[in-house]
Amino acid sequence: MRHIPCLALLSLATGALASTGQIDTFSASETTVLAGTYVDFTAVFSVQTSFGSYGGENLNEPEPAEGSQSWLAGWSVSESELLNGVYLGAAGQSFQAYPGTPAGGAYSGQWSFSLQFSQPGVYLVDLSGGWTSNVQQVSSTATGSRDCWNSDPGGSEILVCSAWAWDLHEDSYDYVSGGAFEGRGVEIRVLAVPEPATLALGLVGLLVIPAAAHRRRREQAAA
């Protein structure tokens, strides 16, 4: 059995290219406000890039067969990912970043924005987004070829084969990948601003209560 030294490099390696990302937190400065108020929102996110390699080998030399033969003895694929961009969106607001984080690296960031709530009601502010990455893939194959023939066609069936001729071939190409964050949401309750008359009545009530209490204390002291 014949082997070539490069096959040792093509032993099975495990790994999978799967970048991960998440919105860590999404919060609001206030969740119950009066109509016309601005609310500040903050999103914190993170993305982990990845790299991986996988492959296999076949060390069982094929049995001789008359004619031309080939033997795929080993193959491997390696991939590495560059984080190209992160994007977020909420209520018409948008955010983009271009970190250029290399394979196996982590990137985290924060986005803050403000929204004004003019009308009373209950509002759900949804946050969504994701990331894009450039992936470079390199694949290699080790293939042997030979010719076999019957050296005595009129007699025995014994085949004679040439030595294996080996070809180590490598290809590389790039492609775009990415993923989406799991969305988050914050509920904002907006209350109506009190009418001027109602507000004035409330202020009067605040003044009347201390005055009445003071009068009661004076009456009790006189008694």
KOLNU-233799 format. One record per residue: residue number from 1; x negated, y negated, z of N, C-alpha, C in turn. Coordinates in nm, 3 decimals, padded with zeros to 5 digits. Layout:
N
{rec NUM {X Y Z} {X Y Z} {X Y Z}}
...
***
This chain:
223
{rec 1 {-00.085 00.118 00.000} {00.000 00.000 00.000} {-00.089 -00.123 00.000}}
{rec 2 {-00.057 -00.221 -00.086} {-00.137 -00.341 -00.095} {-00.057 -00.460 -00.040}}
{rec 3 {-00.124 -00.547 00.031} {-00.062 -00.670 00.081} {-00.156 -00.786 00.057}}
{rec 4 {-00.104 -00.904 00.061} {-00.189 -01.021 00.047} {-00.187 -01.098 00.177}}
{rec 5 {-00.295 -01.169 00.213} {-00.302 -01.236 00.342} {-00.192 -01.338 00.366}}
{rec 6 {-00.144 -01.403 00.261} {-00.046 -01.510 00.283} {00.086 -01.459 00.339}}
{rec 7 {00.114 -01.330 00.331} {00.239 -01.277 00.382} {00.252 -01.299 00.532}}
{rec 8 {00.141 -01.306 00.601} {00.147 -01.329 00.746} {00.213 -01.462 00.777}}
{rec 9 {00.205 -01.557 00.684} {00.266 -01.687 00.707} {00.416 -01.685 00.685}}
{rec 10 {00.467 -01.577 00.629} {00.607 -01.572 00.594} {00.689 -01.484 00.687}}
{rec 11 {00.634 -01.454 00.802} {00.709 -01.375 00.899} {00.832 -01.453 00.943}}
{rec 12 {00.933 -01.381 00.987} {01.062 -01.441 01.018} {01.050 -01.545 01.127}}
{rec 13 {01.099 -01.663 01.101} {01.103 -01.770 01.201} {01.247 -01.812 01.219}}
{rec 14 {01.283 -01.842 01.342} {01.421 -01.880 01.369} {01.432 -02.029 01.391}}
{rec 15 {01.546 -02.083 01.360} {01.570 -02.226 01.377} {01.680 -02.267 01.283}}
{rec 16 {01.753 -02.369 01.319} {01.862 -02.415 01.235} {01.864 -02.567 01.237}}
{rec 17 {01.885 -02.625 01.120} {01.890 -02.769 01.110} {02.030 -02.815 01.146}}
{rec 18 {02.044 -02.880 01.259} {02.175 -02.925 01.304} {02.158 -03.044 01.396}}
{rec 19 {02.155 -03.164 01.339} {02.147 -03.283 01.423} {02.276 -03.297 01.503}}
{rec 20 {02.266 -03.359 01.618} {02.382 -03.378 01.704} {02.391 -03.524 01.745}}
{rec 21 {02.512 -03.570 01.767} {02.532 -03.708 01.810} {02.660 -03.722 01.889}}
{rec 22 {02.666 -03.824 01.972} {02.785 -03.846 02.053} {02.796 -03.992 02.095}}
{rec 23 {02.920 -04.033 02.123} {02.945 -04.160 02.188} {02.944 -04.132 02.337}}
{rec 24 {02.841 -04.179 02.405} {02.825 -04.147 02.547} {02.931 -04.215 02.632}}
{rec 25 {02.954 -04.344 02.611} {03.057 -04.417 02.685} {03.119 -04.523 02.595}}
{rec 26 {03.244 -04.554 02.623} {03.314 -04.665 02.557} {03.401 -04.730 02.662}}
{rec 27 {03.371 -04.855 02.698} {03.439 -04.919 02.810} {03.478 -05.063 02.775}}
{rec 28 {03.569 -05.118 02.856} {03.617 -05.255 02.840} {03.593 -05.332 02.970}}
{rec 29 {03.568 -05.462 02.956} {03.545 -05.545 03.075} {03.669 -05.554 03.163}}
{rec 30 {03.788 -05.548 03.101} {03.915 -05.547 03.174} {04.012 -05.460 03.094}}
{rec 31 {04.103 -05.397 03.164} {04.204 -05.317 03.095} {04.346 -05.372 03.114}}
{rec 32 {04.363 -05.469 03.204} {04.491 -05.538 03.221} {04.464 -05.688 03.219}}
{rec 33 {04.520 -05.757 03.119} {04.489 -05.899 03.100} {04.616 -05.975 03.063}}
{rec 34 {04.607 -06.108 03.071} {04.714 -06.194 03.024} {04.698 -06.219 02.874}}
{rec 35 {04.808 -06.243 02.805} {04.805 -06.270 02.662} {04.713 -06.389 02.634}}
{rec 36 {04.634 -06.377 02.528} {04.540 -06.481 02.491} {04.399 -06.457 02.543}}
{rec 37 {04.380 -06.355 02.624} {04.249 -06.326 02.684} {04.159 -06.251 02.588}}
{rec 38 {04.029 -06.283 02.595} {03.928 -06.205 02.523} {03.878 -06.093 02.613}}
{rec 39 {03.865 -05.974 02.556} {03.813 -05.858 02.630} {03.683 -05.813 02.564}}
{rec 40 {03.582 -05.787 02.644} {03.453 -05.740 02.594} {03.449 -05.587 02.598}}
{rec 41 {03.403 -05.526 02.488} {03.392 -05.380 02.478} {03.245 -05.342 02.459}}
{rec 42 {03.207 -05.229 02.515} {03.069 -05.180 02.502} {03.071 -05.031 02.471}}
{rec 43 {02.999 -04.993 02.366} {02.984 -04.852 02.328} {02.837 -04.814 02.339}}
{rec 44 {02.810 -04.700 02.401} {02.675 -04.645 02.411} {02.675 -04.511 02.337}}
{rec 45 {02.579 -04.490 02.248} {02.576 -04.370 02.165} {02.435 -04.312 02.160}}
{rec 46 {02.424 -04.188 02.115} {02.294 -04.121 02.101} {02.300 -04.017 01.990}}
{rec 47 {02.185 -03.999 01.923} {02.173 -03.899 01.815} {02.041 -03.826 01.832}}
{rec 48 {02.043 -03.695 01.818} {01.924 -03.610 01.826} {01.898 -03.549 01.689}}
{rec 49 {01.784 -03.580 01.629} {01.750 -03.520 01.500} {01.691 -03.381 01.521}}
{rec 50 {01.673 -03.307 01.413} {01.628 -03.169 01.427} {01.535 -03.129 01.314}}
{rec 51 {01.473 -03.017 01.334} {01.394 -02.954 01.229} {01.405 -02.803 01.250}}
{rec 52 {01.385 -02.727 01.145} {01.398 -02.583 01.159} {01.330 -02.511 01.044}}
{rec 53 {01.302 -02.385 01.066} {01.245 -02.301 00.962} {01.302 -02.161 00.975}}
{rec 54 {01.315 -02.096 00.865} {01.366 -01.960 00.864} {01.315 -01.889 00.739}}
{rec 55 {01.315 -01.759 00.741} {01.264 -01.684 00.627} {01.262 -01.535 00.656}}
{rec 56 {01.194 -01.462 00.574} {01.187 -01.317 00.592} {01.080 -01.257 00.504}}
{rec 57 {01.057 -01.130 00.521} {00.958 -01.061 00.440} {01.000 -00.916 00.418}}
{rec 58 {00.953 -00.862 00.311} {00.979 -00.721 00.276} {00.843 -00.656 00.248}}
{rec 59 {00.793 -00.582 00.345} {00.660 -00.522 00.332} {00.663 -00.381 00.275}}
{rec 60 {00.780 -00.336 00.234} {00.792 -00.203 00.173} {00.765 -00.211 00.023}}
{rec 61 {00.650 -00.163 -00.016} {00.614 -00.167 -00.157} {00.708 -00.079 -00.239}}
{rec 62 {00.762 -00.131 -00.349} {00.853 -00.050 -00.431} {00.783 00.073 -00.488}}
{rec 63 {00.861 00.179 -00.501} {00.809 00.300 -00.566} {00.780 00.270 -00.713}}
{rec 64 {00.679 00.331 -00.770} {00.649 00.308 -00.911} {00.768 00.341 -01.001}}
{rec 65 {00.792 00.257 -01.098} {00.897 00.279 -01.197} {00.842 00.235 -01.332}}
{rec 66 {00.870 00.312 -01.434} {00.813 00.282 -01.565} {00.861 00.147 -01.615}}
{rec 67 {00.768 00.071 -01.668} {00.799 -00.062 -01.716} {00.745 -00.170 -01.622}}
{rec 68 {00.800 -00.288 -01.634} {00.757 -00.400 -01.551} {00.832 -00.399 -01.419}}
{rec 69 {00.760 -00.427 -01.310} {00.820 -00.431 -01.177} {00.789 -00.565 -01.110}}
{rec 70 {00.880 -00.607 -01.022} {00.855 -00.725 -00.940} {00.888 -00.692 -00.795}}
{rec 71 {00.826 -00.765 -00.704} {00.840 -00.740 -00.560} {00.843 -00.874 -00.487}}
{rec 72 {00.962 -00.909 -00.437} {00.973 -01.029 -00.354} {00.931 -00.991 -00.213}}
{rec 73 {00.807 -01.018 -00.181} {00.751 -00.971 -00.055} {00.781 -01.064 00.062}}
{rec 74 {00.804 -01.190 00.034} {00.832 -01.281 00.146} {00.887 -01.413 00.097}}
{rec 75 {00.959 -01.480 00.186} {01.014 -01.611 00.154} {01.031 -01.691 00.282}}
{rec 76 {01.030 -01.822 00.272} {01.051 -01.908 00.388} {01.110 -02.041 00.344}}
{rec 77 {01.184 -02.102 00.434} {01.243 -02.234 00.412} {01.221 -02.316 00.538}}
{rec 78 {01.173 -02.437 00.522} {01.160 -02.529 00.635} {01.229 -02.660 00.600}}
{rec 79 {01.295 -02.718 00.700} {01.369 -02.842 00.680} {01.335 -02.940 00.792}}
{rec 80 {01.321 -03.066 00.757} {01.299 -03.170 00.857} {01.390 -03.289 00.824}}
{rec 81 {01.438 -03.353 00.929} {01.543 -03.454 00.914} {01.496 -03.590 00.965}}
{rec 82 {01.520 -03.693 00.886} {01.492 -03.832 00.924} {01.624 -03.904 00.941}}
{rec 83 {01.648 -03.956 01.063} {01.773 -04.028 01.089} {01.770 -04.161 01.014}}
{rec 84 {01.861 -04.177 00.921} {01.860 -04.293 00.832} {01.949 -04.406 00.882}}
{rec 85 {02.069 -04.373 00.932} {02.161 -04.478 00.972} {02.263 -04.431 01.073}}
{rec 86 {02.312 -04.525 01.152} {02.421 -04.501 01.248} {02.525 -04.609 01.225}}
{rec 87 {02.653 -04.571 01.224} {02.759 -04.668 01.201} {02.873 -04.643 01.299}}
{rec 88 {02.936 -04.753 01.341} {03.051 -04.748 01.431} {03.155 -04.848 01.383}}
{rec 89 {03.281 -04.822 01.418} {03.388 -04.914 01.382} {03.501 -04.908 01.483}}
{rec 90 {03.560 -05.025 01.511} {03.674 -05.032 01.603} {03.750 -05.162 01.579}}
{rec 91 {03.881 -05.150 01.557} {03.971 -05.266 01.545} {03.919 -05.371 01.449}}
{rec 92 {03.870 -05.328 01.333} {03.822 -05.422 01.233} {03.680 -05.470 01.254}}
{rec 93 {03.620 -05.435 01.366} {03.480 -05.469 01.391} {03.392 -05.353 01.345}}
{rec 94 {03.267 -05.382 01.306} {03.177 -05.276 01.259} {03.035 -05.300 01.306}}
{rec 95 {02.960 -05.190 01.309} {02.821 -05.192 01.355} {02.741 -05.095 01.272}}
{rec 96 {02.618 -05.134 01.236} {02.528 -05.046 01.163} {02.386 -05.063 01.216}}
{rec 97 {02.312 -04.953 01.218} {02.170 -04.955 01.258} {02.095 -04.859 01.167}}
{rec 98 {01.967 -04.889 01.145} {01.883 -04.808 01.057} {01.755 -04.771 01.132}}
{rec 99 {01.761 -04.670 01.218} {01.650 -04.645 01.311} {01.528 -04.575 01.250}}
{rec 100 {01.546 -04.490 01.148} {01.433 -04.418 01.092} {01.368 -04.321 01.189}}
{rec 101 {01.449 -04.260 01.275} {01.396 -04.165 01.375} {01.349 -04.036 01.308}}
{rec 102 {01.226 -03.989 01.335} {01.175 -03.869 01.267} {01.236 -03.741 01.321}}
{rec 103 {01.202 -03.630 01.254} {01.253 -03.498 01.292} {01.214 -03.464 01.436}}
{rec 104 {01.311 -03.411 01.510} {01.288 -03.374 01.649} {01.294 -03.490 01.745}}
{rec 105 {01.328 -03.609 01.696} {01.334 -03.727 01.783} {01.475 -03.760 01.826}}
{rec 106 {01.486 -03.849 01.923} {01.616 -03.892 01.975} {01.628 -04.044 01.959}}
{rec 107 {01.750 -04.087 01.929} {01.777 -04.230 01.915} {01.904 -04.262 01.991}}
{rec 108 {01.900 -04.368 02.070} {02.019 -04.414 02.142} {02.031 -04.565 02.126}}
{rec 109 {02.153 -04.613 02.134} {02.177 -04.755 02.116} {02.306 -04.799 02.182}}
{rec 110 {02.332 -04.928 02.171} {02.449 -04.988 02.234} {02.507 -05.092 02.140}}
{rec 111 {02.639 -05.100 02.139} {02.709 -05.199 02.057} {02.813 -05.267 02.145}}
{rec 112 {02.813 -05.401 02.143} {02.912 -05.478 02.218} {02.987 -05.571 02.123}}
{rec 113 {03.116 -05.586 02.148} {03.199 -05.677 02.068} {03.316 -05.724 02.153}}
{rec 114 {03.385 -05.827 02.106} {03.497 -05.886 02.181} {03.622 -05.890 02.093}}
{rec 115 {03.736 -05.874 02.157} {03.865 -05.884 02.089} {03.958 -05.971 02.171}}
{rec 116 {04.037 -06.053 02.102} {04.138 -06.134 02.170} {04.275 -06.068 02.154}}
{rec 117 {04.350 -06.060 02.264} {04.483 -06.001 02.264} {04.584 -06.114 02.285}}
{rec 118 {04.653 -06.150 02.177} {04.741 -06.268 02.181} {04.882 -06.237 02.228}}
{rec 119 {04.929 -06.116 02.202} {05.067 -06.082 02.231} {05.075 -05.977 02.341}}
{rec 120 {05.177 -05.985 02.425} {05.196 -05.881 02.529} {05.220 -05.745 02.466}}
{rec 121 {05.181 -05.643 02.537} {05.200 -05.507 02.489} {05.090 -05.416 02.539}}
{rec 122 {05.095 -05.293 02.491} {04.992 -05.195 02.525} {04.919 -05.159 02.397}}
{rec 123 {04.787 -05.174 02.399} {04.705 -05.154 02.280} {04.603 -05.043 02.306}}
{rec 124 {04.586 -04.956 02.208} {04.482 -04.853 02.214} {04.374 -04.890 02.114}}
{rec 125 {04.255 -04.920 02.164} {04.141 -04.954 02.079} {04.061 -04.826 02.054}}
{rec 126 {04.062 -04.778 01.930} {03.993 -04.654 01.893} {03.854 -04.685 01.838}}
{rec 127 {03.757 -04.608 01.881} {03.619 -04.620 01.834} {03.581 -04.493 01.759}}
{rec 128 {03.524 -04.507 01.640} {03.480 -04.392 01.563} {03.349 -04.427 01.493}}
{rec 129 {03.288 -04.329 01.431} {03.163 -04.354 01.360} {03.088 -04.225 01.333}}
{rec 130 {02.962 -04.239 01.299} {02.880 -04.123 01.268} {02.740 -04.165 01.231}}
{rec 131 {02.668 -04.075 01.166} {02.530 -04.102 01.128} {02.497 -04.032 00.998}}
{rec 132 {02.394 -04.082 00.930} {02.344 -04.021 00.807} {02.195 -03.994 00.823}}
{rec 133 {02.147 -03.894 00.752} {02.006 -03.858 00.760} {01.957 -03.808 00.625}}
{rec 134 {01.828 -03.824 00.604} {01.762 -03.769 00.487} {01.689 -03.641 00.528}}
{rec 135 {01.713 -03.535 00.456} {01.654 -03.405 00.489} {01.558 -03.363 00.379}}
{rec 136 {01.438 -03.323 00.417} {01.343 -03.268 00.323} {01.335 -03.117 00.343}}
{rec 137 {01.354 -03.043 00.236} {01.350 -02.897 00.242} {01.235 -02.846 00.156}}
{rec 138 {01.155 -02.756 00.214} {01.045 -02.694 00.142} {01.066 -02.542 00.146}}
{rec 139 {01.068 -02.479 00.031} {01.088 -02.334 00.023} {00.968 -02.270 -00.047}}
{rec 140 {00.931 -02.152 00.003} {00.817 -02.079 -00.053} {00.857 -01.934 -00.077}}
{rec 141 {00.803 -01.875 -00.183} {00.823 -01.733 -00.211} {00.690 -01.669 -00.250}}
{rec 142 {00.674 -01.544 -00.211} {00.558 -01.465 -00.253} {00.609 -01.346 -00.333}}
{rec 143 {00.577 -01.345 -00.462} {00.629 -01.243 -00.552} {00.515 -01.171 -00.622}}
{rec 144 {00.522 -01.038 -00.621} {00.422 -00.957 -00.692} {00.482 -00.898 -00.818}}
{rec 145 {00.398 -00.877 -00.917} {00.445 -00.815 -01.043} {00.338 -00.715 -01.091}}
{rec 146 {00.384 -00.610 -01.158} {00.292 -00.510 -01.213} {00.363 -00.433 -01.325}}
{rec 147 {00.285 -00.357 -01.398} {00.337 -00.269 -01.504} {00.300 -00.125 -01.471}}
{rec 148 {00.395 -00.034 -01.496} {00.372 00.109 -01.475} {00.403 00.185 -01.605}}
{rec 149 {00.326 00.288 -01.632} {00.347 00.366 -01.753} {00.308 00.512 -01.730}}
{rec 150 {00.364 00.596 -01.815} {00.333 00.739 -01.809} {00.205 00.763 -01.888}}
{rec 151 {00.103 00.808 -01.816} {-00.027 00.826 -01.882} {-00.031 00.951 -01.971}}
{rec 152 {00.066 01.040 -01.952} {00.069 01.164 -02.031} {00.213 01.193 -02.072}}
{rec 153 {00.265 01.113 -02.168} {00.408 01.126 -02.204} {00.450 01.267 -02.241}}
{rec 154 {00.362 01.342 -02.299} {00.400 01.476 -02.341} {00.384 01.582 -02.233}}
{rec 155 {00.331 01.541 -02.117} {00.305 01.640 -02.013} {00.371 01.600 -01.882}}
{rec 156 {00.290 01.552 -01.787} {00.341 01.522 -01.653} {00.425 01.395 -01.651}}
{rec 157 {00.494 01.376 -01.540} {00.573 01.255 -01.518} {00.499 01.156 -01.429}}
{rec 158 {00.371 01.175 -01.410} {00.293 01.088 -01.322} {00.278 00.950 -01.387}}
{rec 159 {00.309 00.846 -01.309} {00.298 00.709 -01.358} {00.170 00.645 -01.308}}
{rec 160 {00.114 00.565 -01.394} {-00.003 00.484 -01.359} {00.039 00.339 -01.359}}
{rec 161 {00.002 00.264 -01.251} {00.045 00.125 -01.237} {-00.076 00.032 -01.228}}
{rec 162 {-00.060 -00.084 -01.283} {-00.163 -00.186 -01.266} {-00.157 -00.242 -01.124}}
{rec 163 {-00.259 -00.314 -01.085} {-00.259 -00.377 -00.953} {-00.153 -00.488 -00.948}}
{rec 164 {-00.103 -00.513 -00.830} {-00.004 -00.621 -00.814} {-00.072 -00.756 -00.841}}
{rec 165 {-00.005 -00.837 -00.920} {-00.049 -00.976 -00.942} {00.046 -01.065 -00.861}}
{rec 166 {-00.010 -01.146 -00.772} {00.071 -01.222 -00.678} {00.087 -01.367 -00.718}}
{rec 167 {00.207 -01.416 -00.694} {00.238 -01.556 -00.723} {00.304 -01.617 -00.600}}
{rec 168 {00.242 -01.720 -00.544} {00.300 -01.794 -00.431} {00.357 -01.923 -00.485}}
{rec 169 {00.491 -01.933 -00.481} {00.559 -02.048 -00.542} {00.624 -02.133 -00.433}}
{rec 170 {00.614 -02.265 -00.448} {00.671 -02.357 -00.349} {00.750 -02.466 -00.420}}
{rec 171 {00.869 -02.494 -00.366} {00.956 -02.601 -00.416} {00.996 -02.691 -00.300}}
{rec 172 {01.017 -02.817 -00.329} {01.067 -02.909 -00.226} {01.166 -03.005 -00.289}}
{rec 173 {01.266 -03.042 -00.210} {01.362 -03.143 -00.255} {01.428 -03.206 -00.134}}
{rec 174 {01.486 -03.323 -00.156} {01.551 -03.399 -00.049} {01.701 -03.402 -00.071}}
{rec 175 {01.775 -03.411 00.037} {01.918 -03.429 00.027} {01.968 -03.509 00.148}}
{rec 176 {02.088 -03.559 00.137} {02.148 -03.644 00.241} {02.242 -03.560 00.327}}
{rec 177 {02.231 -03.574 00.458} {02.317 -03.502 00.551} {02.370 -03.602 00.654}}
{rec 178 {02.429 -03.553 00.761} {02.481 -03.640 00.866} {02.590 -03.574 00.945}}
{rec 179 {02.662 -03.654 01.021} {02.770 -03.603 01.105} {02.858 -03.715 01.155}}
{rec 180 {02.963 -03.679 01.225} {03.059 -03.776 01.277} {03.066 -03.766 01.428}}
{rec 181 {03.077 -03.881 01.493} {03.097 -03.883 01.637} {03.241 -03.842 01.671}}
{rec 182 {03.257 -03.781 01.786} {03.391 -03.759 01.837} {03.444 -03.893 01.887}}
{rec 183 {03.563 -03.931 01.842} {03.616 -04.063 01.872} {03.646 -04.084 02.020}}
{rec 184 {03.645 -04.210 02.059} {03.682 -04.252 02.195} {03.787 -04.362 02.185}}
{rec 185 {03.860 -04.384 02.293} {03.961 -04.489 02.294} {03.974 -04.553 02.431}}
{rec 186 {04.014 -04.681 02.433} {04.038 -04.755 02.556} {04.176 -04.821 02.544}}
{rec 187 {04.258 -04.805 02.648} {04.392 -04.864 02.648} {04.387 -04.998 02.720}}
{rec 188 {04.443 -05.100 02.654} {04.447 -05.235 02.710} {04.594 -05.275 02.729}}
{rec 189 {04.628 -05.316 02.852} {04.765 -05.361 02.882} {04.763 -05.514 02.889}}
{rec 190 {04.844 -05.576 02.803} {04.848 -05.722 02.792} {04.980 -05.773 02.850}}
{rec 191 {04.972 -05.861 02.948} {05.090 -05.917 03.015} {05.121 -06.054 02.960}}
{rec 192 {05.250 -06.089 02.961} {05.293 -06.220 02.915} {05.246 -06.328 03.011}}
{rec 193 {05.211 -06.444 02.959} {05.174 -06.558 03.043} {05.303 -06.616 03.103}}
{rec 194 {05.309 -06.640 03.234} {05.430 -06.694 03.296} {05.470 -06.829 03.236}}
{rec 195 {05.604 -06.852 03.222} {05.654 -06.980 03.173} {05.618 -07.090 03.272}}
{rec 196 {05.600 -07.215 03.225} {05.563 -07.324 03.316} {05.660 -07.340 03.433}}
{rec 197 {05.791 -07.327 03.406} {05.889 -07.343 03.514} {05.872 -07.234 03.618}}
{rec 198 {05.849 -07.112 03.571} {05.830 -07.000 03.663} {05.704 -07.019 03.744}}
{rec 199 {05.600 -07.069 03.677} {05.473 -07.092 03.746} {05.488 -07.201 03.851}}
{rec 200 {05.561 -07.308 03.813} {05.582 -07.418 03.908} {05.662 -07.371 04.029}}
{rec 201 {05.763 -07.289 04.003} {05.845 -07.237 04.113} {05.761 -07.150 04.206}}
{rec 202 {05.670 -07.077 04.147} {05.583 -06.995 04.229} {05.492 -07.079 04.315}}
{rec 203 {05.442 -07.189 04.259} {05.355 -07.279 04.336} {05.433 -07.344 04.450}}
{rec 204 {05.556 -07.383 04.421} {05.640 -07.442 04.526} {05.662 -07.342 04.638}}
{rec 205 {05.685 -07.217 04.598} {05.705 -07.113 04.698} {05.583 -07.097 04.787}}
{rec 206 {05.466 -07.108 04.727} {05.344 -07.096 04.804} {05.328 -07.210 04.903}}
{rec 207 {05.379 -07.329 04.865} {05.372 -07.445 04.956} {05.478 -07.437 05.065}}
{rec 208 {05.596 -07.387 05.028} {05.707 -07.383 05.123} {05.680 -07.284 05.235}}
{rec 209 {05.622 -07.172 05.202} {05.600 -07.069 05.303} {05.512 -07.117 05.417}}
{rec 210 {05.395 -07.182 05.389} {05.315 -07.232 05.501} {05.387 -07.341 05.580}}
{rec 211 {05.465 -07.427 05.508} {05.536 -07.536 05.578} {05.641 -07.478 05.673}}
{rec 212 {05.713 -07.378 05.630} {05.815 -07.317 05.715} {05.751 -07.250 05.836}}
{rec 213 {05.640 -07.186 05.814} {05.572 -07.122 05.925} {05.524 -07.225 06.026}}
{rec 214 {05.472 -07.336 05.974} {05.425 -07.443 06.065} {05.540 -07.500 06.147}}
{rec 215 {05.658 -07.518 06.082} {05.775 -07.570 06.153} {05.821 -07.475 06.263}}
{rec 216 {05.819 -07.348 06.236} {05.859 -07.250 06.338} {05.765 -07.255 06.459}}
{rec 217 {05.636 -07.272 06.430} {05.541 -07.278 06.542} {05.566 -07.400 06.628}}
{rec 218 {05.603 -07.513 06.564} {05.630 -07.635 06.640} {05.756 -07.619 06.725}}
{rec 219 {05.858 -07.556 06.666} {05.984 -07.536 06.741} {05.959 -07.444 06.859}}
{rec 220 {05.879 -07.341 06.840} {05.853 -07.248 06.951} {05.773 -07.318 07.060}}
{rec 221 {05.682 -07.409 07.022} {05.603 -07.479 07.122} {05.689 -07.576 07.202}}
{rec 222 {05.787 -07.640 07.135} {05.874 -07.736 07.203} {05.967 -07.666 07.300}}
{rec 223 {06.008 -07.541 07.267} {06.096 -07.469 07.356} {06.021 -07.426 07.480}}
***
